[in-house]
Amino acid sequence: MLKGKVHKYGADVNTDVIIPARYLNVSEPAELAKHCMEDIDKDFVSKVEPGDIIIAMTNFGCGSSREHAPLAIKAAGVSCIIARTFARIFFRNAINIGLPLLECGEAVDNTEAGDILEVDLSSGRIKNLTRDMEFTAKPYPDFMAGLIAAGGLIEYTKKRLANRRI
């Protein structure tokens, strides 16, 4: 179960504003986190707390296919992102690093910045505790849920390989 405060953004939030190109020579997640969202919300890093949730309209993560974008978001402490739609490459990069994404237009329409959400990834249930409303996103298939629970594709693969060495 995830629980956090909402940071809300509009449509077409691209990877260039999630983590500006001037930081692409950085690979350490903690360093990337210091610059997360700074070109769209200069105060994001000072406001975000571990477990917080990003809500956005459509096409979140569009633009270049940089893996730095979901990595910066996850390292900043964001527990999941809920949007109407995601750019497909961003979606895949996020799953690969274990950052959960949910598509749920109803939650987007009925949630504002500062609201507190509770999210159950296994069922897709999203509860807006501030507004006493509940929404349902399509839950992940078992394989993808396993990737996210493991912390991403690399960790998932390491665990699978370790289990085979018994």
Secondary structure, 3 states (H helix, E strand, C coil): CEEEEEEECCCCCEHHHHCCHHHCCCCCHHHHHCCCCCCCCCCHHHHCCCCCEEEECCCECECCCCCHHHHHHHHCCCCEEEECCECHHHHHHHHHHCCCEEECHHHHHCCCCCCEEEEECCCCEEEECCCCEEEECCCCCHHHHHHHHHCCHHHHHHHHHHHHCC
